[in-house]
């Protein structure tokens, strides 16, 4: 289980990457706008070697080329699902985060989205940290 291989899709995307649309698309009763956030859900059914399948809240699923979306980059260059190692000690009422604890980036911080990332640690739960308080495994 420690050596799970992540499938890399066209353009280096990964399933569950959060992406931002860089194009406009209009289809009968739905519109995809530049800046819309979506999620990569797999490779395209029609062009699996060159396109990815993305899900957008206001558009549904759509096959796009890697040049039509970009990965949402979090502070410090982190991406959702990056595995990180804590570089700090943090003590809370009934939980402790230790140097070397392994966690996962789950998004941008709710309280400081421009400067912190939200990480999930097994023994600590979720916590907002600065990019200098963790390192990629």
C-alpha positions as CSV (number, residue, x, y, z in Angstrom):
1,X,0.0,0.0,0.0
2,X,2.9,2.4,0.5
3,X,3.9,2.0,-3.1
4,X,0.7,2.9,-4.9
5,X,1.4,4.0,-8.4
6,X,-0.6,7.0,-9.7
7,X,-1.8,6.8,-13.3
8,X,-0.5,9.8,-15.2
9,X,-2.9,11.0,-17.9
10,X,-2.1,13.2,-21.0
11,X,-0.4,16.4,-20.0
12,X,0.8,14.9,-16.7
13,X,-2.6,15.2,-15.1
14,X,-3.8,12.8,-12.4
15,X,-7.3,11.6,-11.5
16,X,-8.8,14.0,-8.9
17,X,-6.5,16.9,-9.9
18,X,-8.3,20.2,-9.4
19,X,-8.2,22.1,-12.7
20,X,-9.1,25.5,-14.0
21,X,-10.6,25.9,-17.4
22,X,-8.6,28.1,-19.9
23,X,-11.4,28.1,-22.6
24,X,-15.0,29.0,-23.1
25,X,-17.4,26.2,-24.3
26,X,-21.1,26.6,-25.1
27,X,-23.3,23.7,-25.5
28,X,-27.2,23.8,-25.8
29,X,-28.0,24.6,-22.2
30,X,-24.6,24.7,-20.5
31,X,-21.6,26.9,-20.5
32,X,-18.0,26.4,-19.5
33,X,-16.2,29.6,-18.7
34,X,-12.5,30.6,-18.4
35,X,-11.7,30.2,-14.7
36,X,-14.3,27.5,-13.9
37,X,-12.9,24.9,-11.4
38,X,-13.3,21.3,-12.2
39,X,-11.9,17.8,-11.3
40,X,-10.1,15.4,-13.6
41,X,-12.1,12.1,-13.5
42,X,-10.1,10.0,-15.9
43,X,-8.8,9.7,-19.5
44,X,-11.1,10.7,-22.3
45,X,-13.4,7.9,-23.7
46,X,-13.0,9.2,-27.2
47,X,-9.3,10.2,-27.3
48,X,-7.6,8.6,-24.2
49,X,-4.1,9.2,-25.5
50,X,-4.5,13.0,-26.0
51,X,-7.4,14.2,-23.8
52,X,-8.6,14.0,-20.2
53,X,-12.1,13.7,-18.9
54,X,-13.1,16.6,-16.5
55,X,-16.1,17.2,-14.4
56,X,-17.3,20.8,-13.9
57,X,-20.2,21.8,-11.6
58,X,-22.0,24.0,-14.2
59,X,-21.1,21.9,-17.3
60,X,-20.9,18.3,-16.3
61,X,-18.3,16.0,-17.8
62,X,-16.3,17.0,-20.9
63,X,-13.2,15.7,-22.7
64,X,-10.5,18.4,-23.0
65,X,-7.0,18.7,-24.2
66,X,-4.2,19.3,-21.7
67,X,-3.8,22.9,-23.1
68,X,-7.5,23.7,-22.3
69,X,-7.1,23.4,-18.5
70,X,-4.4,24.0,-16.0
71,X,-3.8,22.4,-12.6
72,X,-4.8,24.5,-9.7
73,X,-1.5,25.3,-8.0
74,X,-1.7,26.0,-4.3
75,X,0.7,28.2,-2.2
76,X,4.3,26.9,-2.4
77,X,3.5,25.0,-5.7
78,X,1.6,22.2,-3.9
79,X,-1.2,20.3,-5.6
80,X,-4.2,18.5,-4.1
81,X,-3.2,14.9,-3.1
82,X,0.5,15.7,-2.7
83,X,2.0,13.6,0.1
84,X,3.8,15.8,2.6
85,X,6.0,15.5,5.6
86,X,5.6,17.8,8.6
87,X,8.7,19.9,9.4
88,X,7.1,21.3,12.6
89,X,5.8,20.3,16.0
90,X,2.2,21.4,16.8
91,X,0.4,20.6,20.0
92,X,-3.4,21.0,20.4
93,X,-5.7,20.0,23.3
94,X,-5.7,16.3,22.5
95,X,-3.6,15.9,19.4
96,X,0.0,16.3,18.4
97,X,1.6,16.9,15.0
98,X,5.3,15.8,15.0
99,X,8.2,16.5,12.7
100,X,8.2,13.7,10.2
101,X,4.4,12.9,10.3
102,X,3.1,12.1,6.9
103,X,0.0,13.8,5.5
104,X,-1.9,14.7,2.4
105,X,-2.7,18.1,0.8
106,X,-6.5,18.4,0.6
107,X,-6.8,21.9,-0.7
108,X,-6.2,25.5,0.0
109,X,-6.6,26.9,3.5
110,X,-10.1,28.2,4.3
111,X,-8.7,30.9,6.5
112,X,-5.6,32.0,4.4
113,X,-6.1,30.6,0.9
114,X,-3.4,32.7,-0.6
115,X,-0.6,31.8,1.8
116,X,-1.5,28.4,3.4
117,X,-2.5,24.9,2.4
118,X,-4.9,22.5,4.1
119,X,-3.3,19.2,5.0
120,X,-4.8,16.0,6.5
121,X,-2.7,14.0,9.0
122,X,-3.7,10.7,10.5
123,X,-3.0,11.6,14.1
124,X,-3.9,15.2,13.9
125,X,-6.7,15.7,11.4
126,X,-6.9,18.7,9.1
127,X,-4.7,21.7,9.7
128,X,-3.8,24.8,7.7
129,X,0.0,25.2,7.3
130,X,2.4,27.4,5.5
131,X,4.4,25.9,2.6
132,X,7.5,26.1,4.7
133,X,6.0,23.9,7.4
134,X,5.8,20.8,5.2
135,X,7.8,19.3,2.4
136,X,6.8,17.0,-0.4
137,X,7.6,13.3,0.3
